[in-house]
Amino acid sequence: MELVHTSKYLTNAIFNKVKEETKIVGWKTKRSSEKAMSIGIYDILSENNNDNKYSEQKVNELTTKVIELAKRDL
């Protein structure tokens, strides 16, 4: 049950960070929006990386993937 709670928390935290940036006109092409999302997502994933389950490289890959999905689907 702990994993489900953590997954929901992470999903909501990341969504709220991305949603915040998508309110900015032209966010998909603004480097500042991508940077803000990247920092926020990275911080959320890093802070919740219990027992260093994921390497820094994996956290970076996940951060990039989330931004790519946001640009494609939002």
PQR file with spaces between the fields and no chain letter, atoms N, CA, C, O and H, PARSE charges and radii, in Angstrom:
ATOM       1  N    MET     1       0.823   -1.192    0.000 -0.4000 1.5000
ATOM       2  CA   MET     1       0.000    0.000    0.000 -0.0000 2.0000
ATOM       3  C    MET     1       0.865    1.251    0.000  0.5500 1.7000
ATOM       4  O    MET     1       0.473    2.275   -0.560 -0.5500 1.4000
ATOM       5  N    GLU     2       2.017    1.180    0.613 -0.4000 1.5000
ATOM       6  CA   GLU     2       2.927    2.320    0.665 -0.0000 2.0000
ATOM       7  C    GLU     2       3.333    2.769   -0.743  0.5500 1.7000
ATOM       8  O    GLU     2       3.394    3.967   -1.016 -0.5500 1.4000
ATOM       9  H    GLU     2       2.335    0.348    1.068  0.4000 1.0000
ATOM      10  N    LEU     3       3.607    1.821   -1.627 -0.4000 1.5000
ATOM      11  CA   LEU     3       4.013    2.145   -2.995 -0.0000 2.0000
ATOM      12  C    LEU     3       2.920    2.896   -3.728  0.5500 1.7000
ATOM      13  O    LEU     3       3.204    3.847   -4.458 -0.5500 1.4000
ATOM      14  H    LEU     3       3.557    0.847   -1.405  0.4000 1.0000
ATOM      15  N    VAL     4       1.671    2.482   -3.545 -0.4000 1.5000
ATOM      16  CA   VAL     4       0.546    3.151   -4.195 -0.0000 2.0000
ATOM      17  C    VAL     4       0.443    4.588   -3.697  0.5500 1.7000
ATOM      18  O    VAL     4       0.263    5.508   -4.495 -0.5500 1.4000
ATOM      19  H    VAL     4       1.441    1.710   -2.953  0.4000 1.0000
ATOM      20  N    HIS     5       0.554    4.787   -2.401 -0.4000 1.5000
ATOM      21  CA   HIS     5       0.498    6.127   -1.826 -0.0000 2.0000
ATOM      22  C    HIS     5       1.622    6.997   -2.377  0.5500 1.7000
ATOM      23  O    HIS     5       1.392    8.143   -2.763 -0.5500 1.4000
ATOM      24  H    HIS     5       0.700    4.039   -1.752  0.4000 1.0000
ATOM      25  N    THR     6       2.829    6.458   -2.415 -0.4000 1.5000
ATOM      26  CA   THR     6       3.979    7.199   -2.917 -0.0000 2.0000
ATOM      27  C    THR     6       3.808    7.536   -4.392  0.5500 1.7000
ATOM      28  O    THR     6       4.101    8.658   -4.807 -0.5500 1.4000
ATOM      29  H    THR     6       3.016    5.527   -2.102  0.4000 1.0000
ATOM      30  N    SER     7       3.341    6.590   -5.182 -0.4000 1.5000
ATOM      31  CA   SER     7       3.132    6.821   -6.610 -0.0000 2.0000
ATOM      32  C    SER     7       2.100    7.916   -6.853  0.5500 1.7000
ATOM      33  O    SER     7       2.291    8.780   -7.709 -0.5500 1.4000
ATOM      34  H    SER     7       3.103    5.679   -4.846  0.4000 1.0000
ATOM      35  N    LYS     8       1.015    7.876   -6.101 -0.4000 1.5000
ATOM      36  CA   LYS     8      -0.019    8.906   -6.242 -0.0000 2.0000
ATOM      37  C    LYS     8       0.521   10.262   -5.833  0.5500 1.7000
ATOM      38  O    LYS     8       0.258   11.261   -6.502 -0.5500 1.4000
ATOM      39  H    LYS     8       0.860    7.174   -5.406  0.4000 1.0000
ATOM      40  N    TYR     9       1.268   10.311   -4.749 -0.4000 1.5000
ATOM      41  CA   TYR     9       1.855   11.565   -4.286 -0.0000 2.0000
ATOM      42  C    TYR     9       2.791   12.138   -5.350  0.5500 1.7000
ATOM      43  O    TYR     9       2.701   13.318   -5.692 -0.5500 1.4000
ATOM      44  H    TYR     9       1.482    9.499   -4.205  0.4000 1.0000
ATOM      45  N    LEU    10       3.687   11.302   -5.870 -0.4000 1.5000
ATOM      46  CA   LEU    10       4.644   11.762   -6.875 -0.0000 2.0000
ATOM      47  C    LEU    10       3.932   12.236   -8.139  0.5500 1.7000
ATOM      48  O    LEU    10       4.275   13.276   -8.702 -0.5500 1.4000
ATOM      49  H    LEU    10       3.760   10.344   -5.592  0.4000 1.0000
ATOM      50  N    THR    11       2.948   11.474   -8.574 -0.4000 1.5000
ATOM      51  CA   THR    11       2.197   11.844   -9.774 -0.0000 2.0000
ATOM      52  C    THR    11       1.515   13.188   -9.587  0.5500 1.7000
ATOM      53  O    THR    11       1.584   14.044  -10.469 -0.5500 1.4000
ATOM      54  H    THR    11       2.669   10.629   -8.117  0.4000 1.0000
ATOM      55  N    ASN    12       0.862   13.386   -8.457 -0.4000 1.5000
ATOM      56  CA   ASN    12       0.184   14.659   -8.198 -0.0000 2.0000
ATOM      57  C    ASN    12       1.176   15.812   -8.071  0.5500 1.7000
ATOM      58  O    ASN    12       0.932   16.899   -8.594 -0.5500 1.4000
ATOM      59  H    ASN    12       0.806   12.690   -7.740  0.4000 1.0000
ATOM      60  N    ALA    13       2.275   15.586   -7.391 -0.4000 1.5000
ATOM      61  CA   ALA    13       3.274   16.639   -7.213 -0.0000 2.0000
ATOM      62  C    ALA    13       3.873   17.059   -8.559  0.5500 1.7000
ATOM      63  O    ALA    13       4.024   18.250   -8.831 -0.5500 1.4000
ATOM      64  H    ALA    13       2.474   14.703   -6.966  0.4000 1.0000
ATOM      65  N    ILE    14       4.208   16.088   -9.390 -0.4000 1.5000
ATOM      66  CA   ILE    14       4.767   16.384  -10.707 -0.0000 2.0000
ATOM      67  C    ILE    14       3.723   17.066  -11.582  0.5500 1.7000
ATOM      68  O    ILE    14       4.027   18.056  -12.248 -0.5500 1.4000
ATOM      69  H    ILE    14       4.086   15.120   -9.169  0.4000 1.0000
ATOM      70  N    PHE    15       2.501   16.552  -11.587 -0.4000 1.5000
ATOM      71  CA   PHE    15       1.430   17.155  -12.378 -0.0000 2.0000
ATOM      72  C    PHE    15       1.218   18.617  -11.988  0.5500 1.7000
ATOM      73  O    PHE    15       1.090   19.479  -12.857 -0.5500 1.4000
ATOM      74  H    PHE    15       2.254   15.749  -11.046  0.4000 1.0000
ATOM      75  N    ASN    16       1.182   18.895  -10.699 -0.4000 1.5000
ATOM      76  CA   ASN    16       0.971   20.273  -10.244 -0.0000 2.0000
ATOM      77  C    ASN    16       2.107   21.194  -10.678  0.5500 1.7000
ATOM      78  O    ASN    16       1.868   22.354  -11.013 -0.5500 1.4000
ATOM      79  H    ASN    16       1.286   18.194   -9.993  0.4000 1.0000
ATOM      80  N    LYS    17       3.323   20.693  -10.676 -0.4000 1.5000
ATOM      81  CA   LYS    17       4.463   21.497  -11.127 -0.0000 2.0000
ATOM      82  C    LYS    17       4.364   21.780  -12.620  0.5500 1.7000
ATOM      83  O    LYS    17       4.576   22.912  -13.056 -0.5500 1.4000
ATOM      84  H    LYS    17       3.516   19.751  -10.404  0.4000 1.0000
ATOM      85  N    VAL    18       4.045   20.757  -13.400 -0.4000 1.5000
ATOM      86  CA   VAL    18       3.919   20.924  -14.847 -0.0000 2.0000
ATOM      87  C    VAL    18       2.729   21.837  -15.168  0.5500 1.7000
ATOM      88  O    VAL    18       2.833   22.724  -16.016 -0.5500 1.4000
ATOM      89  H    VAL    18       3.873   19.838  -13.045  0.4000 1.0000
ATOM      90  N    LYS    19       1.632   21.621  -14.505 -0.4000 1.5000
ATOM      91  CA   LYS    19       0.419   22.411  -14.733 -0.0000 2.0000
ATOM      92  C    LYS    19       0.683   23.900  -14.493  0.5500 1.7000
ATOM      93  O    LYS    19       0.197   24.754  -15.235 -0.5500 1.4000
ATOM      94  H    LYS    19       1.547   20.901  -13.817  0.4000 1.0000
ATOM      95  N    GLU    20       1.449   24.193  -13.463 -0.4000 1.5000
ATOM      96  CA   GLU    20       1.816   25.574  -13.126 -0.0000 2.0000
ATOM      97  C    GLU    20       2.506   26.260  -14.314  0.5500 1.7000
ATOM      98  O    GLU    20       2.194   27.405  -14.642 -0.5500 1.4000
ATOM      99  H    GLU    20       1.844   23.499  -12.860  0.4000 1.0000
ATOM     100  N    GLU    21       3.421   25.569  -14.939 -0.4000 1.5000
ATOM     101  CA   GLU    21       4.158   26.136  -16.077 -0.0000 2.0000
ATOM     102  C    GLU    21       3.305   26.220  -17.338  0.5500 1.7000
ATOM     103  O    GLU    21       3.510   27.122  -18.150 -0.5500 1.4000
ATOM     104  H    GLU    21       3.674   24.639  -14.674  0.4000 1.0000
ATOM     105  N    THR    22       2.358   25.307  -17.523 -0.4000 1.5000
ATOM     106  CA   THR    22       1.548   25.308  -18.744 -0.0000 2.0000
ATOM     107  C    THR    22       0.595   26.500  -18.810  0.5500 1.7000
ATOM     108  O    THR    22      -0.004   26.747  -19.856 -0.5500 1.4000
ATOM     109  H    THR    22       2.192   24.574  -16.863  0.4000 1.0000
ATOM     110  N    LYS    23       0.446   27.226  -17.731 -0.4000 1.5000
ATOM     111  CA   LYS    23      -0.390   28.431  -17.726 -0.0000 2.0000
ATOM     112  C    LYS    23       0.297   29.598  -18.427  0.5500 1.7000
ATOM     113  O    LYS    23      -0.345   30.599  -18.745 -0.5500 1.4000
ATOM     114  H    LYS    23       0.933   27.025  -16.881  0.4000 1.0000
ATOM     115  N    ILE    24       1.589   29.471  -18.667 -0.4000 1.5000
ATOM     116  CA   ILE    24       2.369   30.524  -19.311 -0.0000 2.0000
ATOM     117  C    ILE    24       2.192   30.411  -20.830  0.5500 1.7000
ATOM     118  O    ILE    24       2.373   29.338  -21.405 -0.5500 1.4000
ATOM     119  H    ILE    24       2.111   28.658  -18.409  0.4000 1.0000
ATOM     120  N    VAL    25       1.841   31.518  -21.465 -0.4000 1.5000
ATOM     121  CA   VAL    25       1.662   31.532  -22.912 -0.0000 2.0000
ATOM     122  C    VAL    25       2.984   31.171  -23.591  0.5500 1.7000
ATOM     123  O    VAL    25       4.028   31.752  -23.295 -0.5500 1.4000
ATOM     124  H    VAL    25       1.694   32.390  -20.998  0.4000 1.0000
ATOM     125  N    GLY    26       2.921   30.210  -24.498 -0.4000 1.5000
ATOM     126  CA   GLY    26       4.106   29.797  -25.239 -0.0000 2.0000
ATOM     127  C    GLY    26       5.078   28.947  -24.448  0.5500 1.7000
ATOM     128  O    GLY    26       6.258   28.872  -24.793 -0.5500 1.4000
ATOM     129  H    GLY    26       2.073   29.737  -24.739  0.4000 1.0000
ATOM     130  N    TRP    27       4.603   28.307  -23.392 -0.4000 1.5000
ATOM     131  CA   TRP    27       5.486   27.550  -22.499 -0.0000 2.0000
ATOM     132  C    TRP    27       6.262   26.444  -23.202  0.5500 1.7000
ATOM     133  O    TRP    27       7.375   26.110  -22.795 -0.5500 1.4000
ATOM     134  H    TRP    27       3.645   28.368  -23.112  0.4000 1.0000
ATOM     135  N    LYS    28       5.680   25.871  -24.259 -0.4000 1.5000
ATOM     136  CA   LYS    28       6.347   24.742  -24.933 -0.0000 2.0000
ATOM     137  C    LYS    28       7.657   25.140  -25.598  0.5500 1.7000
ATOM     138  O    LYS    28       8.539   24.302  -25.790 -0.5500 1.4000
ATOM     139  H    LYS    28       4.776   26.142  -24.590  0.4000 1.0000
ATOM     140  N    THR    29       7.787   26.403  -25.946 -0.4000 1.5000
ATOM     141  CA   THR    29       9.001   26.848  -26.628 -0.0000 2.0000
ATOM     142  C    THR    29       9.887   27.730  -25.750  0.5500 1.7000
ATOM     143  O    THR    29      10.960   28.152  -26.180 -0.5500 1.4000
ATOM     144  H    THR    29       7.071   27.083  -25.790  0.4000 1.0000
ATOM     145  N    LYS    30       9.456   28.006  -24.546 -0.4000 1.5000
ATOM     146  CA   LYS    30      10.251   28.853  -23.648 -0.0000 2.0000
ATOM     147  C    LYS    30      11.242   28.012  -22.851  0.5500 1.7000
ATOM     148  O    LYS    30      10.859   27.088  -22.133 -0.5500 1.4000
ATOM     149  H    LYS    30       8.584   27.663  -24.196  0.4000 1.0000
ATOM     150  N    ARG    31      12.490   28.340  -22.987 -0.4000 1.5000
ATOM     151  CA   ARG    31      13.550   27.629  -22.263 -0.0000 2.0000
ATOM     152  C    ARG    31      13.371   27.796  -20.753  0.5500 1.7000
ATOM     153  O    ARG    31      13.655   26.878  -19.984 -0.5500 1.4000
ATOM     154  H    ARG    31      12.802   29.090  -23.570  0.4000 1.0000
ATOM     155  N    SER    32      12.899   28.968  -20.336 -0.4000 1.5000
ATOM     156  CA   SER    32      12.711   29.209  -18.900 -0.0000 2.0000
ATOM     157  C    SER    32      11.639   28.285  -18.310  0.5500 1.7000
ATOM     158  O    SER    32      11.763   27.840  -17.170 -0.5500 1.4000
ATOM     159  H    SER    32      12.667   29.714  -20.960  0.4000 1.0000
ATOM     160  N    SER    33      10.594   28.000  -19.079 -0.4000 1.5000
ATOM     161  CA   SER    33       9.550   27.091  -18.606 -0.0000 2.0000
ATOM     162  C    SER    33      10.084   25.666  -18.505  0.5500 1.7000
ATOM     163  O    SER    33       9.819   24.956  -17.535 -0.5500 1.4000
ATOM     164  H    SER    33      10.493   28.362  -20.006  0.4000 1.0000
ATOM     165  N    GLU    34      10.836   25.264  -19.516 -0.4000 1.5000
ATOM     166  CA   GLU    34      11.416   23.920  -19.489 -0.0000 2.0000
ATOM     167  C    GLU    34      12.381   23.776  -18.316  0.5500 1.7000
ATOM     168  O    GLU    34      12.403   22.745  -17.644 -0.5500 1.4000
ATOM     169  H    GLU    34      11.052   25.841  -20.303  0.4000 1.0000
ATOM     170  N    LYS    35      13.167   24.803  -18.078 -0.4000 1.5000
ATOM     171  CA   LYS    35      14.129   24.772  -16.965 -0.0000 2.0000
ATOM     172  C    LYS    35      13.407   24.690  -15.622  0.5500 1.7000
ATOM     173  O    LYS    35      13.805   23.920  -14.748 -0.5500 1.4000
ATOM     174  H    LYS    35      13.149   25.641  -18.624  0.4000 1.0000
ATOM     175  N    ALA    36      12.339   25.488  -15.457 -0.4000 1.5000
ATOM     176  CA   ALA    36      11.576   25.473  -14.207 -0.0000 2.0000
ATOM     177  C    ALA    36      10.931   24.108  -13.983  0.5500 1.7000
ATOM     178  O    ALA    36      10.943   23.583  -12.869 -0.5500 1.4000
ATOM     179  H    ALA    36      12.016   26.113  -16.167  0.4000 1.0000
ATOM     180  N    MET    37      10.368   23.536  -15.050 -0.4000 1.5000
ATOM     181  CA   MET    37       9.768   22.201  -14.928 -0.0000 2.0000
ATOM     182  C    MET    37      10.826   21.173  -14.604  0.5500 1.7000
ATOM     183  O    MET    37      10.622   20.314  -13.746 -0.5500 1.4000
ATOM     184  H    MET    37      10.359   23.962  -15.955  0.4000 1.0000
ATOM     185  N    SER    38      11.953   21.252  -15.283 -0.4000 1.5000
ATOM     186  CA   SER    38      13.037   20.297  -15.071 -0.0000 2.0000
ATOM     187  C    SER    38      13.527   20.316  -13.632  0.5500 1.7000
ATOM     188  O    SER    38      13.696   19.267  -13.011 -0.5500 1.4000
ATOM     189  H    SER    38      12.119   21.950  -15.980  0.4000 1.0000
ATOM     190  N    ILE    39      13.751   21.501  -13.110 -0.4000 1.5000
ATOM     191  CA   ILE    39      14.221   21.626  -11.726 -0.0000 2.0000
ATOM     192  C    ILE    39      13.180   21.082  -10.757  0.5500 1.7000
ATOM     193  O    ILE    39      13.513   20.336   -9.836 -0.5500 1.4000
ATOM     194  H    ILE    39      13.614   22.353  -13.615  0.4000 1.0000
ATOM     195  N    GLY    40      11.924   21.455  -10.963 -0.4000 1.5000
ATOM     196  CA   GLY    40      10.855   21.003  -10.076 -0.0000 2.0000
ATOM     197  C    GLY    40      10.670   19.498  -10.089  0.5500 1.7000
ATOM     198  O    GLY    40      10.563   18.866   -9.038 -0.5500 1.4000
ATOM     199  H    GLY    40      11.654   22.061  -11.711  0.4000 1.0000
ATOM     200  N    ILE    41      10.634   18.926  -11.290 -0.4000 1.5000
ATOM     201  CA   ILE    41      10.451   17.478  -11.426 -0.0000 2.0000
ATOM     202  C    ILE    41      11.650   16.739  -10.833  0.5500 1.7000
ATOM     203  O    ILE    41      11.486   15.768  -10.094 -0.5500 1.4000
ATOM     204  H    ILE    41      10.721   19.439  -12.144  0.4000 1.0000
ATOM     205  N    TYR    42      12.844   17.204  -11.160 -0.4000 1.5000
ATOM     206  CA   TYR    42      14.061   16.583  -10.628 -0.0000 2.0000
ATOM     207  C    TYR    42      14.055   16.601   -9.103  0.5500 1.7000
ATOM     208  O    TYR    42      14.356   15.595   -8.460 -0.5500 1.4000
ATOM     209  H    TYR    42      12.977   17.992  -11.760  0.4000 1.0000
ATOM     210  N    ASP    43      13.711   17.749   -8.535 -0.4000 1.5000
ATOM     211  CA   ASP    43      13.682   17.864   -7.069 -0.0000 2.0000
ATOM     212  C    ASP    43      12.661   16.908   -6.457  0.5500 1.7000
ATOM     213  O    ASP    43      12.948   16.253   -5.455 -0.5500 1.4000
ATOM     214  H    ASP    43      13.467   18.566   -9.057  0.4000 1.0000
ATOM     215  N    ILE    44      11.485   16.825   -7.048 -0.4000 1.5000
ATOM     216  CA   ILE    44      10.441   15.930   -6.529 -0.0000 2.0000
ATOM     217  C    ILE    44      10.928   14.480   -6.577  0.5500 1.7000
ATOM     218  O    ILE    44      10.797   13.744   -5.600 -0.5500 1.4000
ATOM     219  H    ILE    44      11.252   17.357   -7.862  0.4000 1.0000
ATOM     220  N    LEU    45      11.482   14.081   -7.706 -0.4000 1.5000
ATOM     221  CA   LEU    45      11.953   12.695   -7.840 -0.0000 2.0000
ATOM     222  C    LEU    45      13.136   12.413   -6.919  0.5500 1.7000
ATOM     223  O    LEU    45      13.209   11.345   -6.311 -0.5500 1.4000
ATOM     224  H    LEU    45      11.589   14.680   -8.500  0.4000 1.0000
ATOM     225  N    SER    46      14.053   13.355   -6.815 -0.4000 1.5000
ATOM     226  CA   SER    46      15.233   13.155   -5.965 -0.0000 2.0000
ATOM     227  C    SER    46      14.861   13.079   -4.489  0.5500 1.7000
ATOM     228  O    SER    46      15.374   12.233   -3.757 -0.5500 1.4000
ATOM     229  H    SER    46      13.994   14.222   -7.309  0.4000 1.0000
ATOM     230  N    GLU    47      13.969   13.963   -4.058 -0.4000 1.5000
ATOM     231  CA   GLU    47      13.555   13.981   -2.649 -0.0000 2.0000
ATOM     232  C    GLU    47      12.830   12.705   -2.245  0.5500 1.7000
ATOM     233  O    GLU    47      12.827   12.331   -1.072 -0.5500 1.4000
ATOM     234  H    GLU    47      13.552   14.650   -4.653  0.4000 1.0000
ATOM     235  N    ASN    48      12.224   12.046   -3.208 -0.4000 1.5000
ATOM     236  CA   ASN    48      11.455   10.841   -2.914 -0.0000 2.0000
ATOM     237  C    ASN    48      12.142    9.577   -3.412  0.5500 1.7000
ATOM     238  O    ASN    48      11.500    8.541   -3.586 -0.5500 1.4000
ATOM     239  H    ASN    48      12.227   12.350   -4.160  0.4000 1.0000
ATOM     240  N    ASN    49      13.431    9.666   -3.638 -0.4000 1.5000
ATOM     241  CA   ASN    49      14.221    8.530   -4.095 -0.0000 2.0000
ATOM     242  C    ASN    49      14.727    7.755   -2.881  0.5500 1.7000
ATOM     243  O    ASN    49      15.917    7.762   -2.567 -0.5500 1.4000
ATOM     244  H    ASN    49      13.952   10.508   -3.498  0.4000 1.0000
ATOM     245  N    ASN    50      13.806    7.100   -2.220 -0.4000 1.5000
ATOM     246  CA   ASN    50      14.132    6.358   -0.991 -0.0000 2.0000
ATOM     247  C    ASN    50      15.176    5.287   -1.257  0.5500 1.7000
ATOM     248  O    ASN    50      15.095    4.540   -2.232 -0.5500 1.4000
ATOM     249  H    ASN    50      12.839    7.094   -2.475  0.4000 1.0000
ATOM     250  N    ASP    51      16.132    5.232   -0.390 -0.4000 1.5000
ATOM     251  CA   ASP    51      17.205    4.233   -0.464 -0.0000 2.0000
ATOM     252  C    ASP    51      17.987    4.304   -1.768  0.5500 1.7000
ATOM     253  O    ASP    51      18.582    3.316   -2.199 -0.5500 1.4000
ATOM     254  H    ASP    51      16.198    5.839    0.402  0.4000 1.0000
ATOM     255  N    ASN    52      17.984    5.487   -2.399 -0.4000 1.5000
ATOM     256  CA   ASN    52      18.693    5.668   -3.673 -0.0000 2.0000
ATOM     257  C    ASN    52      18.374    4.567   -4.675  0.5500 1.7000
ATOM     258  O    ASN    52      19.259    4.002   -5.317 -0.5500 1.4000
ATOM     259  H    ASN    52      17.501    6.289   -2.049  0.4000 1.0000
ATOM     260  N    LYS    53      17.083    4.281   -4.786 -0.4000 1.5000
ATOM     261  CA   LYS    53      16.611    3.235   -5.687 -0.0000 2.0000
ATOM     262  C    LYS    53      16.996    3.530   -7.139  0.5500 1.7000
ATOM     263  O    LYS    53      17.310    2.621   -7.907 -0.5500 1.4000
ATOM     264  H    LYS    53      16.364    4.739   -4.264  0.4000 1.0000
ATOM     265  N    TYR    54      16.964    4.821   -7.504 -0.4000 1.5000
ATOM     266  CA   TYR    54      17.295    5.212   -8.865 -0.0000 2.0000
ATOM     267  C    TYR    54      18.573    6.042   -8.886  0.5500 1.7000
ATOM     268  O    TYR    54      18.805    6.870   -8.005 -0.5500 1.4000
ATOM     269  H    TYR    54      16.709    5.560   -6.880  0.4000 1.0000
ATOM     270  N    SER    55      19.388    5.810   -9.893 -0.4000 1.5000
ATOM     271  CA   SER    55      20.612    6.586  -10.047 -0.0000 2.0000
ATOM     272  C    SER    55      20.261    8.003  -10.489  0.5500 1.7000
ATOM     273  O    SER    55      19.143    8.269  -10.931 -0.5500 1.4000
ATOM     274  H    SER    55      19.200    5.137  -10.608  0.4000 1.0000
ATOM     275  N    GLU    56      21.217    8.895  -10.366 -0.4000 1.5000
ATOM     276  CA   GLU    56      20.996   10.271  -10.818 -0.0000 2.0000
ATOM     277  C    GLU    56      20.688   10.296  -12.313  0.5500 1.7000
ATOM     278  O    GLU    56      19.875   11.098  -12.772 -0.5500 1.4000
ATOM     279  H    GLU    56      22.125    8.679  -10.007  0.4000 1.0000
ATOM     280  N    GLN    57      21.338    9.417  -13.066 -0.4000 1.5000
ATOM     281  CA   GLN    57      21.085    9.327  -14.505 -0.0000 2.0000
ATOM     282  C    GLN    57      19.630    8.937  -14.771  0.5500 1.7000
ATOM     283  O    GLN    57      18.997    9.489  -15.670 -0.5500 1.4000
ATOM     284  H    GLN    57      21.999    8.766  -12.693  0.4000 1.0000
ATOM     285  N    LYS    58      19.101    7.999  -14.003 -0.4000 1.5000
ATOM     286  CA   LYS    58      17.715    7.564  -14.178 -0.0000 2.0000
ATOM     287  C    LYS    58      16.748    8.696  -13.827  0.5500 1.7000
ATOM     288  O    LYS    58      15.750    8.894  -14.520 -0.5500 1.4000
ATOM     289  H    LYS    58      19.616    7.550  -13.273  0.4000 1.0000
ATOM     290  N    VAL    59      17.034    9.432  -12.766 -0.4000 1.5000
ATOM     291  CA   VAL    59      16.191   10.569  -12.389 -0.0000 2.0000
ATOM     292  C    VAL    59      16.204   11.604  -13.509  0.5500 1.7000
ATOM     293  O    VAL    59      15.163   12.174  -13.834 -0.5500 1.4000
ATOM     294  H    VAL    59      17.845    9.271  -12.203  0.4000 1.0000
ATOM     295  N    ASN    60      17.372   11.852  -14.103 -0.4000 1.5000
ATOM     296  CA   ASN    60      17.467   12.787  -15.230 -0.0000 2.0000
ATOM     297  C    ASN    60      16.658   12.293  -16.427  0.5500 1.7000
ATOM     298  O    ASN    60      15.976   13.079  -17.084 -0.5500 1.4000
ATOM     299  H    ASN    60      18.218   11.389  -13.839  0.4000 1.0000
ATOM     300  N    GLU    61      16.735   10.992  -16.709 -0.4000 1.5000
ATOM     301  CA   GLU    61      15.973   10.414  -17.827 -0.0000 2.0000
ATOM     302  C    GLU    61      14.471   10.558  -17.595  0.5500 1.7000
ATOM     303  O    GLU    61      13.731   10.918  -18.510 -0.5500 1.4000
ATOM     304  H    GLU    61      17.289   10.354  -16.175  0.4000 1.0000
ATOM     305  N    LEU    62      14.026   10.279  -16.382 -0.4000 1.5000
ATOM     306  CA   LEU    62      12.606   10.402  -16.060 -0.0000 2.0000
ATOM     307  C    LEU    62      12.147   11.856  -16.161  0.5500 1.7000
ATOM     308  O    LEU    62      11.048   12.131  -16.644 -0.5500 1.4000
ATOM     309  H    LEU    62      14.627    9.987  -15.638  0.4000 1.0000
ATOM     310  N    THR    63      12.976   12.769  -15.712 -0.4000 1.5000
ATOM     311  CA   THR    63      12.654   14.200  -15.796 -0.0000 2.0000
ATOM     312  C    THR    63      12.462   14.613  -17.255  0.5500 1.7000
ATOM     313  O    THR    63      11.486   15.281  -17.594 -0.5500 1.4000
ATOM     314  H    THR    63      13.868   12.546  -15.320  0.4000 1.0000
ATOM     315  N    THR    64      13.389   14.217  -18.105 -0.4000 1.5000
ATOM     316  CA   THR    64      13.304   14.536  -19.534 -0.0000 2.0000
ATOM     317  C    THR    64      12.056   13.924  -20.158  0.5500 1.7000
ATOM     318  O    THR    64      11.370   14.570  -20.951 -0.5500 1.4000
ATOM     319  H    THR    64      14.183   13.674  -17.830  0.4000 1.0000
ATOM     320  N    LYS    65      11.770   12.700  -19.804 -0.4000 1.5000
ATOM     321  CA   LYS    65      10.593   12.011  -20.362 -0.0000 2.0000
ATOM     322  C    LYS    65       9.298   12.712  -19.964  0.5500 1.7000
ATOM     323  O    LYS    65       8.402   12.862  -20.795 -0.5500 1.4000
ATOM     324  H    LYS    65      12.327   12.176  -19.160  0.4000 1.0000
ATOM     325  N    VAL    66       9.184   13.136  -18.728 -0.4000 1.5000
ATOM     326  CA   VAL    66       7.979   13.832  -18.266 -0.0000 2.0000
ATOM     327  C    VAL    66       7.792   15.125  -19.056  0.5500 1.7000
ATOM     328  O    VAL    66       6.677   15.445  -19.466 -0.5500 1.4000
ATOM     329  H    VAL    66       9.912   13.014  -18.053  0.4000 1.0000
ATOM     330  N    ILE    67       8.866   15.861  -19.269 -0.4000 1.5000
ATOM     331  CA   ILE    67       8.774   17.110  -20.031 -0.0000 2.0000
ATOM     332  C    ILE    67       8.366   16.824  -21.476  0.5500 1.7000
ATOM     333  O    ILE    67       7.538   17.543  -22.034 -0.5500 1.4000
ATOM     334  H    ILE    67       9.773   15.601  -18.936  0.4000 1.0000
ATOM     335  N    GLU    68       8.931   15.797  -22.079 -0.4000 1.5000
ATOM     336  CA   GLU    68       8.561   15.417  -23.451 -0.0000 2.0000
ATOM     337  C    GLU    68       7.077   15.064  -23.534  0.5500 1.7000
ATOM     338  O    GLU    68       6.386   15.476  -24.465 -0.5500 1.4000
ATOM     339  H    GLU    68       9.604   15.213  -21.625  0.4000 1.0000
ATOM     340  N    LEU    69       6.598   14.304  -22.563 -0.4000 1.5000
ATOM     341  CA   LEU    69       5.174   13.923  -22.548 -0.0000 2.0000
ATOM     342  C    LEU    69       4.278   15.147  -22.368  0.5500 1.7000
ATOM     343  O    LEU    69       3.230   15.250  -23.005 -0.5500 1.4000
ATOM     344  H    LEU    69       7.160   13.969  -21.807  0.4000 1.0000
ATOM     345  N    ALA    70       4.681   16.056  -21.519 -0.4000 1.5000
ATOM     346  CA   ALA    70       3.899   17.270  -21.300 -0.0000 2.0000
ATOM     347  C    ALA    70       3.815   18.089  -22.584  0.5500 1.7000
ATOM     348  O    ALA    70       2.739   18.561  -22.952 -0.5500 1.4000
ATOM     349  H    ALA    70       5.532   15.972  -21.001  0.4000 1.0000
ATOM     350  N    LYS    71       4.930   18.256  -23.257 -0.4000 1.5000
ATOM     351  CA   LYS    71       4.937   19.029  -24.498 -0.0000 2.0000
ATOM     352  C    LYS    71       4.080   18.365  -25.576  0.5500 1.7000
ATOM     353  O    LYS    71       3.438   19.049  -26.373 -0.5500 1.4000
ATOM     354  H    LYS    71       5.804   17.873  -22.958  0.4000 1.0000
ATOM     355  N    ARG    72       4.073   17.048  -25.597 -0.4000 1.5000
ATOM     356  CA   ARG    72       3.305   16.324  -26.601 -0.0000 2.0000
ATOM     357  C    ARG    72       1.822   16.305  -26.298  0.5500 1.7000
ATOM     358  O    ARG    72       1.000   16.441  -27.203 -0.5500 1.4000
ATOM     359  H    ARG    72       4.595   16.492  -24.950  0.4000 1.0000
ATOM     360  N    ASP    73       1.473   16.137  -25.038 -0.4000 1.5000
ATOM     361  CA   ASP    73       0.088   15.846  -24.691 -0.0000 2.0000
ATOM     362  C    ASP    73      -0.686   16.983  -24.022  0.5500 1.7000
ATOM     363  O    ASP    73      -1.901   16.873  -23.861 -0.5500 1.4000
ATOM     364  H    ASP    73       2.141   16.027  -24.302  0.4000 1.0000
ATOM     365  N    LEU    74      -0.027   18.057  -23.634 -0.4000 1.5000
ATOM     366  CA   LEU    74      -0.752   19.143  -22.981 -0.0000 2.0000
ATOM     367  C    LEU    74      -0.888   20.350  -23.872  0.5500 1.7000
ATOM     368  O    LEU    74      -1.476   21.353  -23.467 -0.5500 1.4000
ATOM     369  H    LEU    74       0.960   18.147  -23.765  0.4000 1.0000
